[in-house]
Amino acid sequence: MPSIVSAEGEYRTDTLIIGAGQAGLAAAYYLKQAGVPCILLEQAREVGQAWALRYASLRLFSPAWANALPGLKWPGPALRYPTKDEAAQYLRLYANYFDFEVHLGQRVVRVSAAEAGGFAAHTAGGARYLAKRVIVCTGGFEAAHVPAWASALGAEVQQLHSSQYQAPAQLPGTGPVAVVGSGNSALQIAADVAATGRPVYIAFDPNTPTMPNNSLMWVLLKTFGVLRFSRHGWLGGWMHRRAEPVVAGDLRRLRRFGNVHWVGRARQAEGDALLADAGRTPALQAVVWATGFRPDYRWVELPVFDNQGVPVHHRGICTVPGFAFLGLPWLDSRGSALMGGVGPDAHRVVKALLDSEIVVWQKKGTPA
């Protein structure tokens, strides 16, 4: 059935995709290939805005050729590591190229079972969407996370989460700044600030594994399908249990700054300082928390979560028929949340949703 407006502010479609980032666009591609109408709901005012709003120096951790979504290569040199603005532009290009029906500025505030079957989604603007299937593609990066003890820092210390950080000029003064986190963003932000010459105290776990980041590595990863090893298999399960590695080159670059001080893991805050494995930092003027995100699915009113609010699924498919997740970190493999890795998950999830409907028809005795 085509997507239609059945009444003022009410839309009907076959499949509703919540989130028009890389996962949502990949799902829309495979639905279009199958001839299944869908609508993508995006809370931002344009596709790719989540990338566009990240810090100015951010680059993808993989070359352009390794980041293509299904059906469309990146424009420009294949070996470059794209900027965050190029990533945003590519997603907009992708949505326009395939002419997806994307409804922008539609923040979903409630998803529940519909009275007549299927699902109903309500947006903050008052629109209502009815669909037989729903794929949640908002990812695992909805709510910025900082440790609870961050509140012990004094009001004189500016605190920013990495999602709010744009450039060193945001940070007050010229004195000490702490960057807390053991991921690639922490390394990049710390280097960004250190390049201004001010003292940087990085609270980074020294046991964090590293990996090289060059074209040969990406050829090997893609050739041998390492990023597609399912966490339900023995090798993928081993990878899943390990800490996420950081880019070795970024770590080496940061270690070359004489004004960067490595303090180990941060444990507590006290007044204007952090208490870390290496002791107490000097009085800080700012702290950047590169401590990741947590999912926030309070708007989903369906029995698809455990008692911690974490989605319960098998490779993206939930026990509620017609409902699925896509784009979560380790939804199935290391590549599940990556732009260049979400395609296989999208193909499998879309196929499983469509096949499950055929199975239902067959059980009812209706020809598939």
N, C-alpha and C positions, 0 to 999 in steps of 0.2 A: 504494500500500500504506500502511496506517496505521503510525505509529511504534509499535513494540512492544518489550517487554523479552523477549529471547530466552533469556536465562539470567541468573543473579544477576550484576549489574554489567555486563551487556552489553545494548546497545540497538541496534535496527535502524530505520532510517528511509530515506526516499527521498533527502532532501537535508539535509546537515548544515551549519549556519551557525555559524562560530566567531567569537563576539563579538556581544553583544546591545546594542551602541550604535546610533547613528542609522542606520548603513549596514546592520547586520544586521537591524534591525527593518523597514527599507524592503524588503529582500530577502524577508523573511518575509511581508510584505504581498502582494507580487506572486506568491509561491508559493501563498499561500492563495487568491488570486483565481483562480489556475489550477487549484486543487483538488489541489495537490501537497503531501503531508505533509512537515514539516520539524521539526527540533529546533534550537534555538539554545543554544549553550554559552557561558556567561558566567562569567569567573573571579571576578568580584566577588560579594558577598553580596546585592546588589540591583541591578536595572537602574538606570542613570543614576549609579552611584556615581563614575565617572570625573569627571563634572561636579561632583557634590556635594563632592568632596575638593579642588577647586581653590581658589585664594585668595579670601578673603571678599568683596572688592570687585569681582570679575569680573562683567561683563555681556556678553551677546552683542553682536556688532558689527552686528547687523541687527535690525529690528523684528519683533515676533512674527508678523505676517501673512506675512513673507517667510521664515519658518523652519519652516513646517508640513511634516511628513512626509506621504506620500500617504494620502489618505482620512480625515484628522482634523485640523481646525483647532486652533490653540492656544486654550485658554479665556482669558477676560479681555480687556482692552483690546488691540486689534490694533496700535496705534501704539507701544506701550511697547517698550523694549529690555529683554528679560527678564534676571533675575539667573541666576547659575549654579545656584542651588537650584531656580528655576522650570524651568530646562532639564532638570534631573534629574527633577523631578516630571512634566514633560510626557512624557518617555520612559517612565516607569513607567505613566502613564495610557495611553499608546499600546499598550504590551505587554498591559496588562489589557483594554483596550477590544476588541482583536482576539483575545484569548484565545490568544496564542501559547504553544507549549510551550517554556518557557525553563528550562533546568537551571542553577541558580545555584551558585556556588562550585566550578565545574568548570574548572580551569586545564589547558588542553591542553598536553601535554609532548611529544607525538609524533603526526605524521600521516604515513601511508605508504600505499602500494598494498596492498589486501587480497588475500589468497591467491585468493579466489574471484571477484575482480573488484571494481571500485569502490575504496573507501577505508576505512581503519581509523584512528580517532583514539583516543588513550589519554590519560587525564587523570591529574593528580597524585594524585587520590583512588583510583585503581585502576579506574575505569570504562572500558569500551571501547565505542566507537560505530562501527557499520558503516553506510555510506551509498553510494548510487550516485554522488552528487555532493557536492562540498564547495565552499562559498564562504567565503573567509577575509575577515572584516570587522573585524579588529583595528586597522586604520588604520595610519598612519605615525608614531604617537606612542608607541611601546612603550618605547624606551630613551632616558632623559634624556642629552643630549649636553652636555659641557663641553669646552673646548679642552684638549689634552694638557698645555699649559704651566701650567694651573691648579694643578698639583701643586707648582709653585715658590713658591706662597704659603705663608707661615709658619703654623704651627699656631695662632697667636694670632688669626688672621683666620677668622671663621666663614664657611663657604661653604654656600650653599643653591642648589639648582636651582629654577627657577620652579615646577616640579611639587611641590616641598616647601614653598614659601612659602605662608603663610596670611594673615599680618597683621604690621604693623611690630613688634608686641610680641615676636615671635620673635627679633628682632635684638638683640644685646647692646649695652649702653651707650647713649650719646647722641651719639657722635662720628661721623666720616665713614663712609658706606656707598657702595659702588659697585654700580650695576646695569649689567650688560653685555648688550647685545642691540639689534637694530635692528627689532624687530617691535612689534606692538600691546601684547603682554604686558609688554615692557620699559617702555613709556611708562606703562601703568597702574600697574605696581608702583612705578616711580620716583615717580609722583605720590602714591601711597599712603604711601610712606616720607617724602617731602618734606613732606607735610601735618603731620607730627609736629614739624617745625622743625629736624631735624638735617641736616647737610650731605650732599647726595647728588651723587655723581659718576657721570654717565651716559655710558657708552661706546657711543655711537650713531653709525652711519654717516651723515654729513650729506647724502650723496647718495641716501638712501632716498626713493623717491617717496611722495607723499601723495595722498589722495583725500577728498572730502567724505563725510559720513555723515548723510544725512537722508532723509526719506520720499520726496522727489522723486527723489533719486538711485536709491533702490531701485525705485521705479516704473519709471524709465528702464531700469535693468539688467534687470528682469524683463520689461518690455514688448518690448525688443529682443533678449532672450535672450543678453545678453553673457556671463553666467556659464556658458552652455552651449556656447560656441564651443569646438570640439574642438581640442586641441593638434596634431592631425594636419592641420588646415586652416591657411591662411596667417595669418588674423587671430588665431586661438587660439594658433598657434605663436609669433607675435610676443609675445602676452601672456605666454606660458609662459617666454620667454627673459628677460623683464624681472624686476627685483627686485620682491618683493611690496610693495605700498604699505601705508602705515599711515594711520590715521584722522587727518585734518588737525586736527580739533578737539582730539584728545588731545595732539597735538604742541603746539598753541598753549597749551593749559592748562598743560602742563609748563613751557613757556618763561616763564610768568608767575611761577613760584616764584623768589624771589631767592636761595634756598639751594641751587638746582640748578646744577651746573657741567657744561658740555658738553666732553668731552675727546676726541671723535672715536673712531675704532676702537681697541680695546685690542689690543696686540700681544704683550705678555709680562707676566709677574709677577715680582716680585723682593722677597723678604722680606714686608713688610706693605703693599706698594703694587702698583699696576698701572702699566705703561708703555704710554702711549697716544699717539695722534698729537699731542695738545697737551702732552705731557710726562708727568712722573711725578706720580701722585696723592699726596696726603698719606697718612700712615699710616691704614690702614683698619681698622675693627672688623668689617666683614662685606662679603661680595660675594654678590649674587644673580645667578645665571647664567640669563638669559632667552635662552638660546642654542639652544633648540629640542630636537628629538628625532631619533632615528635608528630605522629599523625593525630588528627582531630576529626573524628567522625560522629560527633554528637548529633549531626543533622540527619544521619541515616537511622531510621526507625524500623529496623529489620533485625531478626535474630542471626546476625552474621559476625558476631564478635565474641571474644572470650571475656573473662571477668576483668581484664586489664584494658579493654577497649581495642584490642588488636584484631584485625580481620582474620577470620577463620576460613581458610580456603585450601584447595589443592591445586596448585599451579594456576591460581587465579579464579578458579570456578568455585562458587559457594554452594551450600546445600539448598539454599533457596533457589528454585528453578528460575533461570533467566537473569540471574544477578551475578556479576563478576567484578573483579578488581584487575587493574593493569597498571604497570609502571612503578610498582612498589620495589624498594631495594630487596633483592633476593626473593622476589615473587616466585621465581623458579631457579634463576642462575645469577651469576655475577653481572651479566649484561642486562638484566631485567629493567634496571632504572637508567640505563645509558641510552643516549640518542641512537647510537649505532647498534644497540643490542635489543631494543624493545620490539623490533619487527617480528622476529620469530615467535615471541610470546603473543603478540597481537594476532598473528595468523592462527596460532593454536587455540587461543581463547575464543576468537570469533567462530572458528570452525566448530569448537565444542558447543557453543551456544546454539548455533544453527542445527547441528546434528542432534542435539538433545530434543529439539522441537520435532524433528523427523521421527525420533524414537517414540515420542508421545503420540504422534499421529498413528504410527504403526500399531501401538498398543490399543488404540481406539478402533483399529480396523480400517482406518482411512488410508488410501494409497498415498505413499510418500512421493 
